[in-house]
């Protein structure tokens, strides 16, 4: 099991979750953040600090955001398991689902 970042993060990328993650498994894509499913230890520290409530436990992702589980997984298809977001830095790509979205309302 893992945590999933979903649609409310698109074009926001607040990064409060990154600061709370004890295992550095939250990576920055072009338009949103992604949790590496193999590096996440399911501690839940990221969920309560997300200001846009975009982070859910895998089993609790709302129906309208279910596709974001696959988006978080496929984001890492060609990256593998880098072993930490800090050393990787921002990655200039997004999952296909996210890349295809129109710009999200910022307020």
C-alpha positions as CSV (number, residue, x, y, z in Angstrom):
1,X,0.0,0.0,0.0
2,X,1.0,3.6,-0.5
3,X,-0.2,7.2,-0.5
4,X,-1.3,8.9,-3.7
5,X,-1.2,12.5,-4.8
6,X,-4.2,13.5,-6.9
7,X,-5.6,16.2,-9.0
8,X,-5.8,19.1,-6.5
9,X,-2.0,19.2,-6.6
10,X,-1.8,19.9,-10.3
11,X,-0.3,23.3,-10.9
12,X,-0.1,23.9,-7.2
13,X,2.9,21.9,-5.9
14,X,2.9,23.4,-2.4
15,X,5.7,21.0,-1.2
16,X,4.7,21.0,2.5
17,X,4.4,17.2,2.0
18,X,8.0,17.1,0.8
19,X,9.2,18.7,4.0
20,X,7.3,16.2,6.1
21,X,8.3,13.0,4.3
22,X,10.9,11.1,6.4
23,X,12.0,8.9,3.5
24,X,12.2,11.5,0.7
25,X,9.8,9.6,-1.6
26,X,7.9,12.6,-3.0
27,X,9.2,13.7,-6.4
28,X,8.5,16.9,-8.3
29,X,7.2,16.6,-11.8
30,X,6.5,19.4,-14.2
31,X,3.0,20.2,-12.9
32,X,2.5,18.1,-9.7
33,X,4.2,16.0,-7.1
34,X,4.3,12.2,-7.2
35,X,4.8,9.6,-4.4
36,X,7.0,6.7,-5.4
37,X,5.0,3.6,-4.5
38,X,8.0,1.5,-3.8
39,X,9.8,4.1,-1.6
40,X,6.8,5.2,0.4
41,X,6.7,3.6,3.9
42,X,3.0,4.5,4.5
43,X,3.7,6.7,7.5
44,X,1.0,9.2,6.6
45,X,3.1,12.3,7.5
46,X,2.4,13.9,4.2
47,X,-1.4,13.7,4.2
48,X,-2.4,16.1,7.0
49,X,0.0,18.9,5.8
50,X,-1.3,19.1,2.3
51,X,-3.1,22.5,2.0
52,X,-5.2,21.4,-1.0
53,X,-6.1,17.9,0.4
54,X,-4.6,16.1,-2.6
55,X,-3.0,13.2,-0.7
56,X,-4.9,10.0,0.1
57,X,-4.1,6.5,1.3
58,X,-4.4,4.2,-1.7
59,X,-7.6,2.6,-0.5
60,X,-9.2,6.0,0.3
61,X,-8.7,7.8,-3.0
62,X,-12.0,9.3,-4.0
63,X,-13.7,7.8,-7.1
64,X,-13.1,10.9,-9.1
65,X,-9.4,10.7,-8.5
66,X,-8.8,6.9,-8.8
67,X,-6.8,7.4,-12.1
68,X,-4.1,9.2,-10.1
69,X,-2.9,6.0,-8.5
70,X,-1.8,4.8,-11.9
71,X,-0.4,8.3,-12.7
72,X,1.8,8.1,-9.6
73,X,3.0,4.6,-10.6
74,X,3.6,5.3,-14.3
75,X,5.5,8.5,-13.6
76,X,8.3,6.3,-12.3
77,X,8.2,3.7,-15.2
78,X,11.4,5.1,-16.9
79,X,13.0,6.4,-13.6
80,X,12.9,3.2,-11.6
81,X,13.6,3.8,-8.0
82,X,16.1,6.6,-7.7
83,X,16.3,6.3,-3.9
84,X,15.4,9.8,-3.0
85,X,13.8,12.9,-4.5
86,X,16.3,15.4,-3.1
87,X,19.2,14.0,-5.1
88,X,17.0,13.7,-8.2
89,X,15.6,17.3,-8.2
90,X,12.7,18.4,-10.3
91,X,11.9,16.1,-13.2
92,X,10.8,17.8,-16.5
93,X,7.8,15.5,-17.2
94,X,4.5,14.4,-15.9
95,X,2.3,11.3,-16.1
96,X,0.2,11.3,-19.3
97,X,-3.0,12.0,-17.4
98,X,-1.5,15.2,-15.8
99,X,0.3,16.4,-18.9
100,X,-3.0,16.3,-20.8
101,X,-4.9,18.5,-18.3
102,X,-5.7,22.1,-19.1
103,X,-4.2,24.6,-16.7
104,X,-5.9,24.3,-13.3
105,X,-7.7,27.2,-11.6
106,X,-5.4,28.8,-9.1
107,X,-8.0,30.3,-6.9
